[in-house]
Amino acid sequence: MPQLADHRSSPWSVFLIFLRLGLTSFGGPIAHLGYFRQEFVTRRRWLSERSYAELVALCQFLPGPASSQVGIALGLSRAGYRGAAAAWAGFTLPSAIALILFALGLAHYGGALPPGALHGLKVVAVAVVAQAVWGMARNLCRGVLRVALMLTAACVVLLEPSAWAQVGVMVAAGVA
C-alpha cells in the first residue's frame, strides 16, 4: 500500500488520532469509512485515494465490520502491531462505553428521550455516507465507461441485495 506521508507514528499518536475519531464519529461502518477517508486520505495524506479504495475493497472480504478492519490496517501500517491495537482500542472504546451507558440510561429513563432524536442522528449519518461516496466516486470513476460501470453496479446491488449479487457484480466489474 503506497503511502504519501511516508513516516512512522508512535502507537500513542495512532491511539489519540483514532480516539478523536471514535469520540466524534457516529453511524455504522459505512459512515466510519467516510470519516476515515476524510482524515487519512484528505487531511493527513497517509495514503492515496486509490490505496484507500483498495484497502476498503480488501477489508470488505474480512470478517467483521470493514471500518474496524480498515482502522486496524491503518494502525498497523503506521506503528506496527501496537499501532493496530491502538487504532482498534482508540476507535472502539468510546462506542462501547457510550453504548453501555446509553443502554443503562434507556433502561432507567427511556421515556425522556425526544421521539425524533434517533431519527435525526440517522439523517446525519446518511449525509456523511453520501459525502464519502460522492468523494470516492469523483476521484475513482473518471470517464464514461467507469461511470456507466459504477451506475450499473449500484443498480444491480440495490435491486438484488443478496451477497451473491454483490460477488457477481464484483466479478463482472473485474472482467469488464
C-alpha positions as protocol buffer text, in pm:
chain_id: "A"
residue {
  index: 1
  type: MET
  ca { x: 0 y: 0 z: 0 }
}
residue {
  index: 2
  type: PRO
  ca { x: 190 y: 312 z: -117 }
}
residue {
  index: 3
  type: GLN
  ca { x: 178 y: 591 z: 133 }
}
residue {
  index: 4
  type: LEU
  ca { x: 201 y: 962 z: 61 }
}
residue {
  index: 5
  type: ALA
  ca { x: 326 y: 1072 z: 403 }
}
residue {
  index: 6
  type: ASP
  ca { x: 598 y: 811 z: 444 }
}
residue {
  index: 7
  type: HIS
  ca { x: 688 y: 823 z: 811 }
}
residue {
  index: 8
  type: ARG
  ca { x: 610 y: 606 z: 1110 }
}
residue {
  index: 9
  type: SER
  ca { x: 397 y: 710 z: 1403 }
}
residue {
  index: 10
  type: SER
  ca { x: 407 y: 604 z: 1764 }
}
residue {
  index: 11
  type: PRO
  ca { x: 129 y: 375 z: 1888 }
}
residue {
  index: 12
  type: TRP
  ca { x: 30 y: 652 z: 2130 }
}
residue {
  index: 13
  type: SER
  ca { x: -20 y: 906 z: 1849 }
}
residue {
  index: 14
  type: VAL
  ca { x: -219 y: 648 z: 1650 }
}
residue {
  index: 15
  type: PHE
  ca { x: -433 y: 584 z: 1959 }
}
residue {
  index: 16
  type: LEU
  ca { x: -503 y: 957 z: 2006 }
}
residue {
  index: 17
  type: ILE
  ca { x: -599 y: 1007 z: 1641 }
}
residue {
  index: 18
  type: PHE
  ca { x: -837 y: 711 z: 1649 }
}
residue {
  index: 19
  type: LEU
  ca { x: -970 y: 812 z: 1990 }
}
residue {
  index: 20
  type: ARG
  ca { x: -1067 y: 1152 z: 1849 }
}
residue {
  index: 21
  type: LEU
  ca { x: -1239 y: 977 z: 1559 }
}
residue {
  index: 22
  type: GLY
  ca { x: -1406 y: 733 z: 1799 }
}
residue {
  index: 23
  type: LEU
  ca { x: -1540 y: 1021 z: 2006 }
}
residue {
  index: 24
  type: THR
  ca { x: -1668 y: 1226 z: 1711 }
}
residue {
  index: 25
  type: SER
  ca { x: -1774 y: 969 z: 1450 }
}
residue {
  index: 26
  type: PHE
  ca { x: -2115 y: 811 z: 1458 }
}
residue {
  index: 27
  type: GLY
  ca { x: -2309 y: 592 z: 1223 }
}
residue {
  index: 28
  type: GLY
  ca { x: -2228 y: 244 z: 1103 }
}
residue {
  index: 29
  type: PRO
  ca { x: -1921 y: 105 z: 929 }
}
residue {
  index: 30
  type: ILE
  ca { x: -2000 y: 280 z: 600 }
}
residue {
  index: 31
  type: ALA
  ca { x: -2015 y: 618 z: 775 }
}
residue {
  index: 32
  type: HIS
  ca { x: -1688 y: 537 z: 954 }
}
residue {
  index: 33
  type: LEU
  ca { x: -1520 y: 472 z: 621 }
}
residue {
  index: 34
  type: GLY
  ca { x: -1622 y: 821 z: 516 }
}
residue {
  index: 35
  type: TYR
  ca { x: -1468 y: 970 z: 829 }
}
residue {
  index: 36
  type: PHE
  ca { x: -1153 y: 763 z: 775 }
}
residue {
  index: 37
  type: ARG
  ca { x: -1124 y: 879 z: 414 }
}
residue {
  index: 38
  type: GLN
  ca { x: -1152 y: 1242 z: 519 }
}
residue {
  index: 39
  type: GLU
  ca { x: -896 y: 1201 z: 797 }
}
residue {
  index: 40
  type: PHE
  ca { x: -636 y: 973 z: 640 }
}
residue {
  index: 41
  type: VAL
  ca { x: -657 y: 1047 z: 266 }
}
residue {
  index: 42
  type: THR
  ca { x: -760 y: 1412 z: 252 }
}
residue {
  index: 43
  type: ARG
  ca { x: -634 y: 1562 z: 578 }
}
residue {
  index: 44
  type: ARG
  ca { x: -329 y: 1359 z: 688 }
}
residue {
  index: 45
  type: ARG
  ca { x: -235 y: 1215 z: 346 }
}
residue {
  index: 46
  type: TRP
  ca { x: -132 y: 883 z: 498 }
}
residue {
  index: 47
  type: LEU
  ca { x: -229 y: 712 z: 173 }
}
residue {
  index: 48
  type: SER
  ca { x: -362 y: 792 z: -173 }
}
residue {
  index: 49
  type: GLU
  ca { x: -725 y: 778 z: -281 }
}
residue {
  index: 50
  type: ARG
  ca { x: -651 y: 466 z: -483 }
}
residue {
  index: 51
  type: SER
  ca { x: -469 y: 292 z: -196 }
}
residue {
  index: 52
  type: TYR
  ca { x: -758 y: 373 z: 36 }
}
residue {
  index: 53
  type: ALA
  ca { x: -1012 y: 233 z: -212 }
}
residue {
  index: 54
  type: GLU
  ca { x: -805 y: -86 z: -248 }
}
residue {
  index: 55
  type: LEU
  ca { x: -777 y: -120 z: 130 }
}
residue {
  index: 56
  type: VAL
  ca { x: -1154 y: -77 z: 171 }
}
residue {
  index: 57
  type: ALA
  ca { x: -1219 y: -335 z: -103 }
}
residue {
  index: 58
  type: LEU
  ca { x: -986 y: -584 z: 66 }
}
residue {
  index: 59
  type: CYS
  ca { x: -1144 y: -526 z: 408 }
}
residue {
  index: 60
  type: GLN
  ca { x: -1492 y: -595 z: 269 }
}
residue {
  index: 61
  type: PHE
  ca { x: -1386 y: -962 z: 245 }
}
residue {
  index: 62
  type: LEU
  ca { x: -1254 y: -989 z: 601 }
}
residue {
  index: 63
  type: PRO
  ca { x: -1481 y: -1093 z: 889 }
}
residue {
  index: 64
  type: GLY
  ca { x: -1624 y: -812 z: 1098 }
}
residue {
  index: 65
  type: PRO
  ca { x: -1706 y: -454 z: 1012 }
}
residue {
  index: 66
  type: ALA
  ca { x: -1496 y: -318 z: 725 }
}
residue {
  index: 67
  type: SER
  ca { x: -1431 y: 4 z: 915 }
}
residue {
  index: 68
  type: SER
  ca { x: -1270 y: -188 z: 1201 }
}
residue {
  index: 69
  type: GLN
  ca { x: -1051 y: -377 z: 955 }
}
residue {
  index: 70
  type: VAL
  ca { x: -950 y: -56 z: 775 }
}
residue {
  index: 71
  type: GLY
  ca { x: -867 y: 114 z: 1106 }
}
residue {
  index: 72
  type: ILE
  ca { x: -658 y: -180 z: 1223 }
}
residue {
  index: 73
  type: ALA
  ca { x: -474 y: -190 z: 888 }
}
residue {
  index: 74
  type: LEU
  ca { x: -402 y: 184 z: 905 }
}
residue {
  index: 75
  type: GLY
  ca { x: -271 y: 149 z: 1259 }
}
residue {
  index: 76
  type: LEU
  ca { x: -59 y: -148 z: 1152 }
}
residue {
  index: 77
  type: SER
  ca { x: 92 y: 41 z: 861 }
}
residue {
  index: 78
  type: ARG
  ca { x: 178 y: 343 z: 1079 }
}
residue {
  index: 79
  type: ALA
  ca { x: 302 y: 183 z: 1402 }
}
residue {
  index: 80
  type: GLY
  ca { x: 317 y: -195 z: 1364 }
}
residue {
  index: 81
  type: TYR
  ca { x: 118 y: -439 z: 1575 }
}
residue {
  index: 82
  type: ARG
  ca { x: 97 y: -200 z: 1870 }
}
residue {
  index: 83
  type: GLY
  ca { x: -38 y: 64 z: 1631 }
}
residue {
  index: 84
  type: ALA
  ca { x: -303 y: -181 z: 1509 }
}
residue {
  index: 85
  type: ALA
  ca { x: -411 y: -247 z: 1868 }
}
residue {
  index: 86
  type: ALA
  ca { x: -401 y: 126 z: 1945 }
}
residue {
  index: 87
  type: ALA
  ca { x: -620 y: 209 z: 1644 }
}
residue {
  index: 88
  type: TRP
  ca { x: -872 y: -58 z: 1738 }
}
residue {
  index: 89
  type: ALA
  ca { x: -885 y: 48 z: 2104 }
}
residue {
  index: 90
  type: GLY
  ca { x: -899 y: 419 z: 2030 }
}
residue {
  index: 91
  type: PHE
  ca { x: -1184 y: 385 z: 1785 }
}
residue {
  index: 92
  type: THR
  ca { x: -1382 y: 110 z: 1959 }
}
residue {
  index: 93
  type: LEU
  ca { x: -1370 y: 204 z: 2328 }
}
residue {
  index: 94
  type: PRO
  ca { x: -1573 y: 527 z: 2302 }
}
residue {
  index: 95
  type: SER
  ca { x: -1853 y: 346 z: 2118 }
}
residue {
  index: 96
  type: ALA
  ca { x: -1853 y: 52 z: 2359 }
}
residue {
  index: 97
  type: ILE
  ca { x: -1865 y: 280 z: 2663 }
}
residue {
  index: 98
  type: ALA
  ca { x: -2132 y: 501 z: 2504 }
}
residue {
  index: 99
  type: LEU
  ca { x: -2349 y: 201 z: 2415 }
}
residue {
  index: 100
  type: ILE
  ca { x: -2327 y: 61 z: 2767 }
}
residue {
  index: 101
  type: LEU
  ca { x: -2417 y: 400 z: 2918 }
}
residue {
  index: 102
  type: PHE
  ca { x: -2694 y: 454 z: 2662 }
}
residue {
  index: 103
  type: ALA
  ca { x: -2846 y: 112 z: 2734 }
}
residue {
  index: 104
  type: LEU
  ca { x: -2833 y: 174 z: 3108 }
}
residue {
  index: 105
  type: GLY
  ca { x: -2988 y: 517 z: 3058 }
}
residue {
  index: 106
  type: LEU
  ca { x: -3267 y: 384 z: 2837 }
}
residue {
  index: 107
  type: ALA
  ca { x: -3343 y: 115 z: 3091 }
}
residue {
  index: 108
  type: HIS
  ca { x: -3400 y: 379 z: 3357 }
}
residue {
  index: 109
  type: TYR
  ca { x: -3508 y: 692 z: 3164 }
}
residue {
  index: 110
  type: GLY
  ca { x: -3634 y: 563 z: 2827 }
}
residue {
  index: 111
  type: GLY
  ca { x: -3941 y: 786 z: 2820 }
}
residue {
  index: 112
  type: ALA
  ca { x: -3738 y: 1108 z: 2848 }
}
residue {
  index: 113
  type: LEU
  ca { x: -3578 y: 1074 z: 2501 }
}
residue {
  index: 114
  type: PRO
  ca { x: -3739 y: 1305 z: 2240 }
}
residue {
  index: 115
  type: PRO
  ca { x: -3913 y: 1100 z: 1969 }
}
residue {
  index: 116
  type: GLY
  ca { x: -3710 y: 1244 z: 1677 }
}
residue {
  index: 117
  type: ALA
  ca { x: -3365 y: 1229 z: 1837 }
}
residue {
  index: 118
  type: LEU
  ca { x: -3259 y: 894 z: 1690 }
}
residue {
  index: 119
  type: HIS
  ca { x: -3411 y: 978 z: 1352 }
}
residue {
  index: 120
  type: GLY
  ca { x: -3204 y: 1298 z: 1341 }
}
residue {
  index: 121
  type: LEU
  ca { x: -2884 y: 1106 z: 1406 }
}
residue {
  index: 122
  type: LYS
  ca { x: -2969 y: 865 z: 1123 }
}
residue {
  index: 123
  type: VAL
  ca { x: -3024 y: 1154 z: 881 }
}
residue {
  index: 124
  type: VAL
  ca { x: -2683 y: 1299 z: 964 }
}
residue {
  index: 125
  type: ALA
  ca { x: -2519 y: 959 z: 918 }
}
residue {
  index: 126
  type: VAL
  ca { x: -2678 y: 929 z: 570 }
}
residue {
  index: 127
  type: ALA
  ca { x: -2531 y: 1268 z: 478 }
}
residue {
  index: 128
  type: VAL
  ca { x: -2183 y: 1156 z: 590 }
}
residue {
  index: 129
  type: VAL
  ca { x: -2208 y: 837 z: 385 }
}
residue {
  index: 130
  type: ALA
  ca { x: -2332 y: 1028 z: 80 }
}
residue {
  index: 131
  type: GLN
  ca { x: -2041 y: 1271 z: 105 }
}
residue {
  index: 132
  type: ALA
  ca { x: -1790 y: 983 z: 125 }
}
residue {
  index: 133
  type: VAL
  ca { x: -1946 y: 801 z: -171 }
}
residue {
  index: 134
  type: TRP
  ca { x: -1950 y: 1121 z: -376 }
}
residue {
  index: 135
  type: GLY
  ca { x: -1585 y: 1195 z: -294 }
}
residue {
  index: 136
  type: MET
  ca { x: -1467 y: 845 z: -383 }
}
residue {
  index: 137
  type: ALA
  ca { x: -1680 y: 834 z: -700 }
}
residue {
  index: 138
  type: ARG
  ca { x: -1546 y: 1170 z: -815 }
}
residue {
  index: 139
  type: ASN
  ca { x: -1186 y: 1051 z: -779 }
}
residue {
  index: 140
  type: LEU
  ca { x: -1221 y: 688 z: -890 }
}
residue {
  index: 141
  type: CYS
  ca { x: -1495 y: 695 z: -1157 }
}
residue {
  index: 142
  type: ARG
  ca { x: -1346 y: 911 z: -1428 }
}
residue {
  index: 143
  type: GLY
  ca { x: -1459 y: 852 z: -1782 }
}
residue {
  index: 144
  type: VAL
  ca { x: -1784 y: 734 z: -1934 }
}
residue {
  index: 145
  type: LEU
  ca { x: -1704 y: 363 z: -1906 }
}
residue {
  index: 146
  type: ARG
  ca { x: -1626 y: 377 z: -1532 }
}
residue {
  index: 147
  type: VAL
  ca { x: -1931 y: 591 z: -1457 }
}
residue {
  index: 148
  type: ALA
  ca { x: -2155 y: 352 z: -1653 }
}
residue {
  index: 149
  type: LEU
  ca { x: -1999 y: 55 z: -1472 }
}
residue {
  index: 150
  type: MET
  ca { x: -2049 y: 223 z: -1133 }
}
residue {
  index: 151
  type: LEU
  ca { x: -2414 y: 310 z: -1205 }
}
residue {
  index: 152
  type: THR
  ca { x: -2488 y: -40 z: -1335 }
}
residue {
  index: 153
  type: ALA
  ca { x: -2326 y: -199 z: -1029 }
}
residue {
  index: 154
  type: ALA
  ca { x: -2519 y: 31 z: -795 }
}
residue {
  index: 155
  type: CYS
  ca { x: -2850 y: -51 z: -963 }
}
residue {
  index: 156
  type: VAL
  ca { x: -2787 y: -426 z: -953 }
}
residue {
  index: 157
  type: VAL
  ca { x: -2696 y: -435 z: -583 }
}
residue {
  index: 158
  type: LEU
  ca { x: -2989 y: -209 z: -494 }
}
residue {
  index: 159
  type: LEU
  ca { x: -3235 y: -423 z: -687 }
}
residue {
  index: 160
  type: GLU
  ca { x: -3087 y: -754 z: -568 }
}
residue {
  index: 161
  type: PRO
  ca { x: -2939 y: -700 z: -220 }
}
residue {
  index: 162
  type: SER
  ca { x: -2802 y: -1052 z: -173 }
}
residue {
  index: 163
  type: ALA
  ca { x: -2441 y: -1143 z: -103 }
}
residue {
  index: 164
  type: TRP
  ca { x: -2426 y: -1340 z: -428 }
}
residue {
  index: 165
  type: ALA
  ca { x: -2536 y: -1037 z: -628 }
}
residue {
  index: 166
  type: GLN
  ca { x: -2257 y: -833 z: -470 }
}
residue {
  index: 167
  type: VAL
  ca { x: -1999 y: -1100 z: -551 }
}
residue {
  index: 168
  type: GLY
  ca { x: -2137 y: -1125 z: -906 }
}
residue {
  index: 169
  type: VAL
  ca { x: -2113 y: -751 z: -953 }
}
residue {
  index: 170
  type: MET
  ca { x: -1750 y: -751 z: -833 }
}
residue {
  index: 171
  type: VAL
  ca { x: -1659 y: -1037 z: -1068 }
}
residue {
  index: 172
  type: ALA
  ca { x: -1836 y: -873 z: -1363 }
}
residue {
  index: 173
  type: ALA
  ca { x: -1672 y: -538 z: -1291 }
}
residue {
  index: 174
  type: GLY
  ca { x: -1332 y: -705 z: -1266 }
}
residue {
  index: 175
  type: VAL
  ca { x: -1383 y: -876 z: -1602 }
}
residue {
  index: 176
  type: ALA
  ca { x: -1504 y: -551 z: -1760 }
}
